[in-house]
Amino acid sequence: MLQRLFSNNKGASAYTILVIDDDQPVREAIMDNLQEEGYAVVCAMNGEEALRVLDEMPLPAAMIVDLMMPEMDGREFVARARVRFGHNTLPPILLLTAARHGEVTASVIEVDDYMPKPFDVDDLLHHLSNLIESRQNFARQ
């Protein structure tokens, strides 16, 4: 499946994904599926922890961010990460939300893509690979 998704022959193993979700079973399911596909995965339980993680590593290829989390939710994380790293420097963000009107929220906070919860794993992988590939295509221009 990955050969098909990455037309530049750069497989998923070349990409690190940051997964930010307070729901441990969801976070672990995403991590397991991404690792099974060959991605390197780093996880955080909330936005505050994610900012600390980002301070200690190179920016990931993409971030999967839950909207509703305690301590620092997805909206605040995105805003603070943009201030800290720059709007154009930040990797693509896939917002996950069980909230109604998720598309509107995603548009308001200007993330690259969103998916409602619950989600299909194959759809998640497809959205993620599209985000990474579109960012690469933009960088080549």
PyRosetta script that sets phi, psi and omega in degrees:
from pyrosetta import init, pose_from_sequence

init()
pose = pose_from_sequence("MLQRLFSNNKGASAYTILVIDDDQPVREAIMDNLQEEGYAVVCAMNGEEALRVLDEMPLPAAMIVDLMMPEMDGREFVARARVRFGHNTLPPILLLTAARHGEVTASVIEVDDYMPKPFDVDDLLHHLSNLIESRQNFARQ")
pose.set_psi(1, -41.5)
pose.set_omega(1, -176.8)
pose.set_phi(2, -66.4)
pose.set_psi(2, -37.3)
pose.set_omega(2, 177.5)
pose.set_phi(3, -55.6)
pose.set_psi(3, -39.6)
pose.set_omega(3, -178.6)
pose.set_phi(4, -69.6)
pose.set_psi(4, -36.8)
pose.set_omega(4, -175.4)
pose.set_phi(5, -76.6)
pose.set_psi(5, -31.7)
pose.set_omega(5, -177.8)
pose.set_phi(6, -108.3)
pose.set_psi(6, 97.2)
pose.set_omega(6, -175.4)
pose.set_phi(7, -71.4)
pose.set_psi(7, -16.5)
pose.set_omega(7, -178.4)
pose.set_phi(8, -88.1)
pose.set_psi(8, 10.4)
pose.set_omega(8, 178.8)
pose.set_phi(9, 64.7)
pose.set_psi(9, 12.1)
pose.set_omega(9, 175.4)
pose.set_phi(10, -94.6)
pose.set_psi(10, 108.7)
pose.set_omega(10, -175.1)
pose.set_phi(11, -72.4)
pose.set_psi(11, 172.9)
pose.set_omega(11, -178.5)
pose.set_phi(12, -61.3)
pose.set_psi(12, -27.2)
pose.set_omega(12, -177.1)
pose.set_phi(13, -62.6)
pose.set_psi(13, -16.8)
pose.set_omega(13, 178.6)
pose.set_phi(14, -82.6)
pose.set_psi(14, -1.9)
pose.set_omega(14, -173.2)
pose.set_phi(15, -119.9)
pose.set_psi(15, 136.3)
pose.set_omega(15, 172.5)
pose.set_phi(16, -104.5)
pose.set_psi(16, 135.1)
pose.set_omega(16, 179.9)
pose.set_phi(17, -117.9)
pose.set_psi(17, 132.7)
pose.set_omega(17, 173.7)
pose.set_phi(18, -97.0)
pose.set_psi(18, 121.7)
pose.set_omega(18, 179.1)
pose.set_phi(19, -108.3)
pose.set_psi(19, 123.3)
pose.set_omega(19, -177.8)
pose.set_phi(20, -122.2)
pose.set_psi(20, 108.3)
pose.set_omega(20, -178.9)
pose.set_phi(21, -157.1)
pose.set_psi(21, 133.3)
pose.set_omega(21, -179.0)
pose.set_phi(22, -79.8)
pose.set_psi(22, -17.6)
pose.set_omega(22, -178.6)
pose.set_phi(23, -84.2)
pose.set_psi(23, 104.3)
pose.set_omega(23, -173.5)
pose.set_phi(24, -56.0)
pose.set_psi(24, -46.4)
pose.set_omega(24, 179.2)
pose.set_phi(25, -60.8)
pose.set_psi(25, -38.4)
pose.set_omega(25, 178.5)
pose.set_phi(26, -67.9)
pose.set_psi(26, -46.1)
pose.set_omega(26, -179.9)
pose.set_phi(27, -59.4)
pose.set_psi(27, -45.0)
pose.set_omega(27, -179.4)
pose.set_phi(28, -68.8)
pose.set_psi(28, -36.3)
pose.set_omega(28, 177.8)
pose.set_phi(29, -65.1)
pose.set_psi(29, -43.2)
pose.set_omega(29, 177.8)
pose.set_phi(30, -62.8)
pose.set_psi(30, -47.5)
pose.set_omega(30, -179.4)
pose.set_phi(31, -58.7)
pose.set_psi(31, -47.9)
pose.set_omega(31, -178.9)
pose.set_phi(32, -60.1)
pose.set_psi(32, -44.2)
pose.set_omega(32, -179.5)
pose.set_phi(33, -68.0)
pose.set_psi(33, -39.7)
pose.set_omega(33, 178.2)
pose.set_phi(34, -66.3)
pose.set_psi(34, -42.7)
pose.set_omega(34, 178.4)
pose.set_phi(35, -64.6)
pose.set_psi(35, -37.3)
pose.set_omega(35, 177.1)
pose.set_phi(36, -61.3)
pose.set_psi(36, -32.1)
pose.set_omega(36, 178.5)
pose.set_phi(37, -83.9)
pose.set_psi(37, -5.7)
pose.set_omega(37, 175.9)
pose.set_phi(38, 104.9)
pose.set_psi(38, 0.1)
pose.set_omega(38, 178.3)
pose.set_phi(39, -75.5)
pose.set_psi(39, 148.6)
pose.set_omega(39, 165.7)
pose.set_phi(40, -85.1)
pose.set_psi(40, 136.2)
pose.set_omega(40, -174.0)
pose.set_phi(41, -128.1)
pose.set_psi(41, 134.9)
pose.set_omega(41, 172.7)
pose.set_phi(42, -121.9)
pose.set_psi(42, 136.8)
pose.set_omega(42, -176.2)
pose.set_phi(43, -120.0)
pose.set_psi(43, 153.2)
pose.set_omega(43, 173.4)
pose.set_phi(44, -141.6)
pose.set_psi(44, 149.7)
pose.set_omega(44, -177.2)
pose.set_phi(45, -86.8)
pose.set_psi(45, -16.9)
pose.set_omega(45, 179.8)
pose.set_phi(46, -162.2)
pose.set_psi(46, 175.8)
pose.set_omega(46, -177.0)
pose.set_phi(47, -64.0)
pose.set_psi(47, -35.9)
pose.set_omega(47, 179.9)
pose.set_phi(48, -63.5)
pose.set_psi(48, -46.1)
pose.set_omega(48, 177.8)
pose.set_phi(49, -65.2)
pose.set_psi(49, -37.5)
pose.set_omega(49, -179.8)
pose.set_phi(50, -62.6)
pose.set_psi(50, -39.3)
pose.set_omega(50, 178.0)
pose.set_phi(51, -63.8)
pose.set_psi(51, -40.1)
pose.set_omega(51, 177.3)
pose.set_phi(52, -63.9)
pose.set_psi(52, -41.5)
pose.set_omega(52, 178.9)
pose.set_phi(53, -62.0)
pose.set_psi(53, -44.8)
pose.set_omega(53, -178.9)
pose.set_phi(54, -63.5)
pose.set_psi(54, -30.8)
pose.set_omega(54, 177.8)
pose.set_phi(55, -67.5)
pose.set_psi(55, -21.7)
pose.set_omega(55, -173.8)
pose.set_phi(56, -105.5)
pose.set_psi(56, 4.4)
pose.set_omega(56, -176.9)
pose.set_phi(57, -144.0)
pose.set_psi(57, 162.0)
pose.set_omega(57, 171.1)
pose.set_phi(58, -64.6)
pose.set_psi(58, 153.0)
pose.set_omega(58, 179.7)
pose.set_phi(59, -58.9)
pose.set_psi(59, 138.0)
pose.set_omega(59, 179.7)
pose.set_phi(60, -73.7)
pose.set_psi(60, 171.2)
pose.set_omega(60, 177.8)
pose.set_phi(61, -71.5)
pose.set_psi(61, -29.7)
pose.set_omega(61, 179.3)
pose.set_phi(62, -162.0)
pose.set_psi(62, 163.7)
pose.set_omega(62, 177.4)
pose.set_phi(63, -129.8)
pose.set_psi(63, 136.4)
pose.set_omega(63, 173.6)
pose.set_phi(64, -107.6)
pose.set_psi(64, 117.2)
pose.set_omega(64, -169.8)
pose.set_phi(65, -124.4)
pose.set_psi(65, 124.9)
pose.set_omega(65, 173.0)
pose.set_phi(66, -76.2)
pose.set_psi(66, 141.8)
pose.set_omega(66, -179.4)
pose.set_phi(67, -75.7)
pose.set_psi(67, -48.0)
pose.set_omega(67, -172.8)
pose.set_phi(68, -98.7)
pose.set_psi(68, 106.6)
pose.set_omega(68, 177.9)
pose.set_phi(69, -142.7)
pose.set_psi(69, 151.7)
pose.set_omega(69, 175.7)
pose.set_phi(70, -74.8)
pose.set_psi(70, 167.6)
pose.set_omega(70, 178.3)
pose.set_phi(71, 68.7)
pose.set_psi(71, -62.7)
pose.set_omega(71, 175.0)
pose.set_phi(72, -144.5)
pose.set_psi(72, 112.4)
pose.set_omega(72, -176.9)
pose.set_phi(73, -78.7)
pose.set_psi(73, 177.8)
pose.set_omega(73, -177.0)
pose.set_phi(74, -61.7)
pose.set_psi(74, -38.4)
pose.set_omega(74, 179.8)
pose.set_phi(75, -62.2)
pose.set_psi(75, -48.3)
pose.set_omega(75, -179.9)
pose.set_phi(76, -67.9)
pose.set_psi(76, -38.3)
pose.set_omega(76, 177.3)
pose.set_phi(77, -58.4)
pose.set_psi(77, -48.2)
pose.set_omega(77, -178.8)
pose.set_phi(78, -59.9)
pose.set_psi(78, -45.1)
pose.set_omega(78, -179.2)
pose.set_phi(79, -61.9)
pose.set_psi(79, -46.6)
pose.set_omega(79, -178.5)
pose.set_phi(80, -69.5)
pose.set_psi(80, -37.7)
pose.set_omega(80, 178.7)
pose.set_phi(81, -64.3)
pose.set_psi(81, -37.3)
pose.set_omega(81, 178.5)
pose.set_phi(82, -66.5)
pose.set_psi(82, -38.7)
pose.set_omega(82, 177.4)
pose.set_phi(83, -66.1)
pose.set_psi(83, -43.7)
pose.set_omega(83, -175.4)
pose.set_phi(84, -71.6)
pose.set_psi(84, -42.5)
pose.set_omega(84, -172.4)
pose.set_phi(85, -110.4)
pose.set_psi(85, -11.0)
pose.set_omega(85, -178.5)
pose.set_phi(86, 95.0)
pose.set_psi(86, 137.5)
pose.set_omega(86, -176.6)
pose.set_phi(87, -58.4)
pose.set_psi(87, -43.8)
pose.set_omega(87, -176.6)
pose.set_phi(88, -82.6)
pose.set_psi(88, -15.0)
pose.set_omega(88, -179.7)
pose.set_phi(89, -86.1)
pose.set_psi(89, -29.8)
pose.set_omega(89, -176.1)
pose.set_phi(90, -62.4)
pose.set_psi(90, 138.8)
pose.set_omega(90, 178.6)
pose.set_phi(91, -68.6)
pose.set_psi(91, 166.9)
pose.set_omega(91, 179.3)
pose.set_phi(92, -58.5)
pose.set_psi(92, 145.6)
pose.set_omega(92, -178.4)
pose.set_phi(93, -119.3)
pose.set_psi(93, 126.0)
pose.set_omega(93, 172.5)
pose.set_phi(94, -105.0)
pose.set_psi(94, 113.1)
pose.set_omega(94, -178.0)
pose.set_phi(95, -90.3)
pose.set_psi(95, 130.1)
pose.set_omega(95, 174.4)
pose.set_phi(96, -107.3)
pose.set_psi(96, 134.8)
pose.set_omega(96, 179.2)
pose.set_phi(97, -153.3)
pose.set_psi(97, 139.9)
pose.set_omega(97, 172.5)
pose.set_phi(98, -95.1)
pose.set_psi(98, -4.4)
pose.set_omega(98, -178.6)
pose.set_phi(99, -70.4)
pose.set_psi(99, 147.2)
pose.set_omega(99, 174.0)
pose.set_phi(100, -67.3)
pose.set_psi(100, 153.4)
pose.set_omega(100, 179.2)
pose.set_phi(101, 63.5)
pose.set_psi(101, 36.0)
pose.set_omega(101, -179.6)
pose.set_phi(102, -60.1)
pose.set_psi(102, -35.9)
pose.set_omega(102, -179.6)
pose.set_phi(103, -64.5)
pose.set_psi(103, -38.8)
pose.set_omega(103, 178.9)
pose.set_phi(104, -66.2)
pose.set_psi(104, -45.9)
pose.set_omega(104, 178.3)
pose.set_phi(105, -59.6)
pose.set_psi(105, -45.3)
pose.set_omega(105, 179.4)
pose.set_phi(106, -59.4)
pose.set_psi(106, -39.2)
pose.set_omega(106, 179.4)
pose.set_phi(107, -68.6)
pose.set_psi(107, -42.4)
pose.set_omega(107, -178.8)
pose.set_phi(108, -63.0)
pose.set_psi(108, -42.6)
pose.set_omega(108, -178.7)
pose.set_phi(109, -90.6)
pose.set_psi(109, 3.9)
pose.set_omega(109, 171.9)
pose.set_phi(110, 56.7)
pose.set_psi(110, 51.0)
pose.set_omega(110, 171.9)
pose.set_phi(111, -87.3)
pose.set_psi(111, 166.4)
pose.set_omega(111, -174.2)
pose.set_phi(112, -77.0)
pose.set_psi(112, -30.0)
pose.set_omega(112, -178.1)
pose.set_phi(113, -162.2)
pose.set_psi(113, 163.7)
pose.set_omega(113, 175.9)
pose.set_phi(114, -145.8)
pose.set_psi(114, 158.1)
pose.set_omega(114, 174.9)
pose.set_phi(115, -139.5)
pose.set_psi(115, 138.4)
pose.set_omega(115, 175.2)
pose.set_phi(116, -77.4)
pose.set_psi(116, 150.7)
pose.set_omega(116, 172.0)
pose.set_phi(117, -96.5)
pose.set_psi(117, 142.7)
pose.set_omega(117, -5.2)
pose.set_phi(118, -71.0)
pose.set_psi(118, 159.0)
pose.set_omega(118, -177.0)
pose.set_phi(119, -129.4)
pose.set_psi(119, 160.1)
pose.set_omega(119, 175.3)
pose.set_phi(120, -89.7)
pose.set_psi(120, 132.5)
pose.set_omega(120, -176.9)
pose.set_phi(121, -59.5)
pose.set_psi(121, -42.2)
pose.set_omega(121, 178.6)
pose.set_phi(122, -61.5)
pose.set_psi(122, -38.2)
pose.set_omega(122, 176.6)
pose.set_phi(123, -65.0)
pose.set_psi(123, -41.2)
pose.set_omega(123, 178.2)
pose.set_phi(124, -59.8)
pose.set_psi(124, -46.4)
pose.set_omega(124, 179.4)
pose.set_phi(125, -62.3)
pose.set_psi(125, -39.8)
pose.set_omega(125, 179.6)
pose.set_phi(126, -64.6)
pose.set_psi(126, -48.0)
pose.set_omega(126, 178.9)
pose.set_phi(127, -59.3)
pose.set_psi(127, -44.7)
pose.set_omega(127, -178.3)
pose.set_phi(128, -62.9)
pose.set_psi(128, -47.6)
pose.set_omega(128, -179.6)
pose.set_phi(129, -64.3)
pose.set_psi(129, -35.4)
pose.set_omega(129, 176.5)
pose.set_phi(130, -64.3)
pose.set_psi(130, -40.7)
pose.set_omega(130, 178.5)
pose.set_phi(131, -62.5)
pose.set_psi(131, -45.9)
pose.set_omega(131, -178.6)
pose.set_phi(132, -65.0)
pose.set_psi(132, -45.0)
pose.set_omega(132, -178.2)
pose.set_phi(133, -67.0)
pose.set_psi(133, -39.5)
pose.set_omega(133, 179.8)
pose.set_phi(134, -67.5)
pose.set_psi(134, -34.3)
pose.set_omega(134, 176.9)
pose.set_phi(135, -66.4)
pose.set_psi(135, -39.7)
pose.set_omega(135, 178.3)
pose.set_phi(136, -65.2)
pose.set_psi(136, -43.2)
pose.set_omega(136, 179.5)
pose.set_phi(137, -62.6)
pose.set_psi(137, -39.7)
pose.set_omega(137, 178.5)
pose.set_phi(138, -65.0)
pose.set_psi(138, -41.1)
pose.set_omega(138, -178.6)
pose.set_phi(139, -66.5)
pose.set_psi(139, -29.8)
pose.set_omega(139, -179.5)
pose.set_phi(140, -74.8)
pose.set_psi(140, -19.6)
pose.set_omega(140, -175.7)
pose.set_phi(141, -76.5)
pose.dump_pdb("model.pdb")
